Amino acid sequence: MTITLYEMIIYLVVGIPVTLIIDFIIKRIRNNNKWDYLLTVALYLIPALLVARLLLDEISVETLTFVLIPVYVYVHVVYFLEKKYVC
C-alpha cells in the first residue's frame, strides 16, 4: 500500500507533465517513419533515468527495475494503441 501511494504521487507530479511535454514534442516532429518508435522510447528514457537518480539517489539494478519497467510498459501500451486506433 505504501509503495502504491508513493508511485501515485510520482505519477501525478512527474508523470503527467512529462507525458504532455513528450507528446507535444513527438507531434511536432513526427513524420511516420521507422524512427518514431525509437524517438518515443528515448524521450521516455531520459526522464525515467532522472527520476531514478533524483528520487532514489542511486542507479542500481533494483532502481532501474523499479523505474524502467512501469515506464516502458506505459510507453509500449500507448504506442501500440496509438498505432491501432490512429492509423
Buried (B, 14 or more C-beta within 10 A) or exposed (E): EEEEEEBEEBBEEBBEEBBEEBBEEBEEEEEEEEEBBEBBBEBBBEBBBEBBEEEBEEEEEEBBEBBBEBBBEBBBEBBEEBEEEEE
